[in-house]
Amino acid sequence: MIQAESFIRVAKDKGFDFYTGVPCSYLTSFINYVIDSPDLQYVGAANEGEAVAIASGAELAGMRSVVMFQNSGFGNAVNPLTSLNQIFKIPILIIVTWRGQPDGAPDEPQHQLMGAITPQLLELMQIPWEYFPTQTADIEPTISRAVAHMTQHQSPYALVMKKGSVESCDLNSLLTVKPPSITPEIPSISEKMSFTRNEMLQAIQAGSHPQDIVLATTGYTGRELYAIEDRENQFYQVGSMGCISSLGLGIALAQPKKQVIVIDGDGAALMRLSALTTIGYERPVNLLHILLDNQRHESTGGQSTVSHSIDFCRIATACGYEKVIVATTPEEVKSLLASPLEKLTFLYVKIKPGIPEKLPRPKITPPEVAQRLRKIIQVAQ
């Protein structure tokens, strides 16, 4: 058994100062110490996949990151780990607890199957792993092996934490309560769909600045943005549907002086709607979350989403977004982007369906997209 401080301070020396995750009783002391540390950053996520995307955004923005969660929630993280981290070559350190360990301490029935397959699942996902250290002397070599792999292969590395690995550590900090202090006026949403996604993306490109970070959700959004004009400050997500706003959150928190523009879709946003609660709590003033809503899964078959039955603006307001705006024309979108952000902003844009003919796929590969974005951020620092 080790002290949380012993591991975290060595990790700090190796460059790990950004943590995010979902609690597990095995991780209590670990998370408590990170939260109490003034020189570390912790973001509590609503689910494990969201945490992976947040950590990945911070890594792209220049911060080595740790994501922590219980193995029973591993399933929530499989999608971004396989189609975001592995595809874009984004290395993060994973600490996953081993509930339901075979021949281990008795545990609740829901942990039985995942406990039996946790190591094999990591191996199937081609994520190298080892046990979380339980002796102080093993901490530095363990972290060094993780860093060496992450540096050489640009992919995740996992530590599997058994019960009783970390000594008890109380939490001394109090959670800062952040209710929406002033409920913004919720704009009315017109039923009219006059413009296409392509027209709105052209307006976003025209209104944004070269130093902004522009992140496009998976599907036709990224492909159309690329086809209009490929730019080094643009990130075209593939896979990991619903994770673009969490990726943007990680970047915005790690780079508070850079404006981050997230271009989301209704289907993607609905898939991980809990991300809005985390973003609304963290409230980075440099994040603009744009939702293009055509009320359908256009890039995956064209079936309708349920967005016609909900109010995204009221949801964003309730989650803590400080500014909520509705735009109906490309000119309104471009005008909004011309002014610097002063608070966390949600921009809702209803669009009509439609795809440009002969829409190309990006010729630049996902690892190249990620690497050039890192360079853009590093040059700007």
N, C-alpha and C positions, 0 to 999 in steps of 0.2 A: 504494500500500500504506500502511495506517495502523497505528498501535499499538492494541492492544486497549484499553489504558487510556484513550486519547483518546476513543474512542466511549463506553465504559462510564461515564466520569466525566461526560460531557455528558448521557447518558441518566439518570444519577443526579440531576443538577440538574433534570431534567424530571420527576422523580418515579418513575423505574423502578428499583426495588431488589429485585425478586423475579424470579428466573430459573429456568427448568426446561427440560428437553429431553433429547434423545438424541444422543450424540456423532456427529460426522463429522470426518474429518481436516481439512477446511476450517475447522472450528470449534474446533480444539484449543486454540489460543492464547486464543481468546475465553472458552471454558469454564474454562480454567486460571486466567485472571485473576479471573473471578467467584468461583471456589471459594476462591482465596487472599485475597479481599477480606473483611475482618471486618465491613464495613458493608453487605454484600450477602448475599442468601440464594439458594442454588442447590439444587435438588432434581433428582437424576438419575432420570429415569423409565424404565420398562421398555419403553414403546413411545410413539410419537408422539401417538396419540389420548389416552392417559393424560396426557401432558405438557400437551396443550391443556386438558384438564379441570382439572388442578392449577392452571395459570395462571389459568383462568377463576374458580376458587374464590377465589384470592388477590385477583383484581380485585374480585369481589363484596364481599370483606372489606375493601376500601379500599386495596389495594396495586396500583399500576401494574405490569404483568407482561410479561415477555418469554418467548416459547417458541422454542426453537431445535431444528432437526433437519435431516437430509439429505433432499433431494427424493425419493430412492428410497423413503423411508418416508412420503411424503406421503399415500399411500393410507390409512394407518392413522389419519390425522388428518381425513380428509374428513367422516366422520360427525359428530363433535362440532363441527367448524367450521361445518357447514351446519345442523345441527339443535339445537345448543346456543348457540353464539356469535351466529349470525345471527338466530336465533329469539328468544332472550332479550335481545338487544342487549348483549352482553358484549364490550367492546373489549380486545383483547390485541395486542401487537406480535409479529409472526412474523418470524423470521430463518431462511430456508430456503436451503440451499446448492444450487448449480447443478452437480451432477455430470452428466456426459454432455452438456455444453453443445454445441450444434451449432457446428461450426467452432472449437471450443475445444480444450483439451489432450486428447490421447487418453485414454480412460478404459475401464473394464471394461465388458463387453457388457451387464451387467444395468442399466446406467445409460442405455443408448441411448434407449429409448422415453420414459422419464420425463424425460430431459434435453431431448428434442425438444418435450415438451408442458407443461413446468413453467409458463411464463408464461401459456399459454392456460388451464391448469387453474385458476390463481388468478383469471383473468378470468371463467371460467365459473362460479366460485363467488362472483362479485361481491365479490372482495377486491382493492382497489386495491393496486398494488405499484410499486416502483422498485428500482433496483440499490442494493445496499449500498455506502456511500461508500468510495472508495479514496484520497481526498485529505482531509487534516485539515480544510481549509476547508469541505468539503461536509458535515461531520458535523452541525453544529448546524442548518443549514437542512433536512437530511433528517429529522432527528428532529422538528423543529418541524412539518414537513408531516404526519408520522405522527400526532403529538399532535393537531393541528388536525382531522384527519379523525376520529380516534377520539373526540374530544370532541363534534364536531358530529353524527356519525352513529351513535355508540355501536356500532361494529363493528370487526372486525380490520383491520389494515394490515400489509403484508408487505414485507420487504426481501430481495431475491434476491442471495445472496453468490456471487460468482465465485471461482475458484481464485486464491490469492495475494492476497486482499484485506487480510489481517491479518498483521502481522509475527509471527515466532516468539516465544512466551512460555512459559517452563517452568512446571511445576506444582511448588510448594514444599510444599504441604500433603500430609499423609498421610491416606488414607481411614481414618476411625474404624470399626473392626470392631465390629459389634454382634450377636454371636450371642445366641440366647436364653440369658441368663445362668442363669436358674432355670426349667427347663421346668415350666410349671404342670401340675397334675393335669388330665388330659384327661377331661372328664365323659362319661359314657355317654349315648347318644342312644336314647330310646325310639322304638319304631316307631309308637306310638299318635299319631293326629292327632285331637285332641278339639275344637279351637277354630279358628275361621275367621280369615282375615286381618283382617276388619273388627273382630272382638272384640279382637285384639291391638293394632290401631291405636287403638282406644278406650282401651286401657290405656296406650299410649304417650302419648297426649294427656293423660290423667288424671295420669300420673306426671311428665311433663316440666314445666319451669318456663317462664314467659313470656319470659325472657331467653335461653333456649336457642335454638339454630339447628337446625331440624328439616328434613331433606332427604329427600324421598320419591322412590324410583326411578320410572322411566317405567312406564306401563301402569295397571292397576287400583289399584296402591298409592297413587299420587298422587290419583287420582280419589276413592277411598274416604276418604282422609284429608281431602280438601276437603269431601266430603259430610257427614262427621261434624261437622266445624266448621272453617271457614276461619279461619286465624289469620295475622297479619302476619309471624310468625317462621317460617312454613312455606314451603318451596320445592317446587313440584310439577314434577319433571322431565318433559319430553316429548322423544322422540327420544334421541339420544346414549346408546343402551342400553349399560349396563355402566360408565358414567362417573360415577355418583353418588358412589361412595366416593372417587374421585380428586378430584372437586369438593369433597367434605367435607374431604379432606386439605388442599387449598389454603386453605380457610377456617380450619381449625384451626391451621395454621401461621402464618397472618397475624393471627389473633386468639386467642392462646394463653390468654387469660383467659375466653373464652366456651366453654361446653359445646356441642359439635357432635354431633348425633344423626343418623346416616345410617341410613335404612331401605332395605335392599337386598332383592332377590329372588334365588332360586336361578338362574334363567335369566340374569338380568343379571350376577350375580357370575361365573358360568361364562364369559360372553362375554369378560370382561377380567379373568381370574383373576390375571394378573400384577400387578394393582393392589394386591393384598394384600401382595406382597413389598415394594413401595415404602412402603406405609403401615407395615408391620411394621418396616422399617428406620428410618423417620423417628420413629416412636413418639410422636406427640403425646399427651400425657396427658389432653387434653380431648376426645378423640374416642371416641365409642361407636358401634361398627359393628354394627347389628342385621340379621341375615339371617333373613327369613321364607321358609321352604322348604315349598312345597306340591308339589314334584317335577314341576312342569309349567310350560310357557309358557302360562299361563292367559289372558293378554290378547292373545295372538297365535295362537290356534287351539286351545289346550288339549293340544297334544302333550306327551309326557313329556320331561323333561330327564334327564340322567344323574346327578342328585344322589342318587338312591337307591343308587348304586353307589360313592359317595365319602364321605369323612368331612371335612366342612368344618371341624370343630373341630381336628382334627389338622393340617389345612392351615394354619389361622390360627396355631396354635402354632408350627409349623415356620417360618412367615414372620416371627415375632418379636412377635406380639401377646402382651402381658404378662399379660392376664387373659382367660380363655375360660370362658364360662358357657353352660349350657343351661337354658332356661326352658320349662315345659310348660303353664303357666296364665297368664291375664291378670294375676292377682294377683302372681305372681312377677315378671312384667315391670314392673308398676307399682312394686313394692317396690324393685327394682334402681334404677329411675330416681329414687327418692326420696333416694338418697345421692349426694353429689358424686363425680365420677370422681377416681381417684388414679393411674390408669395407663391406657394404651391397652387398650380392652376390646372383645372380640368376643362378641356375644350371639347364640346360635343358637336359633331357635324353629321347630319343625316345626308346620305348620298344615295344616288340611284344605282342599281346594278349595271354592270357593263365591263367588258374586258377589251383592251385594244387588240386588233388583229395582229397575228404573228408576234405575240409577246415573247421576247427572248428570255432565256434563263441567264443569270449572271455567268460570265466567263471566269471571273475571279473566284477562287476557291474560298470556302469558309475560313480555313486557317489564315489565308492571306488577308481576308477582311478583318479578322481579329488582330493580326499583327500590325497592320497599318494603322488601325485605330489606336493601339497602344503607342505607336510612334507619334501620332498626332497629339495625344495627351501628354506624352513626355516632353515633346518640343515646347508645348504651351506652358509647362510648369515653370 
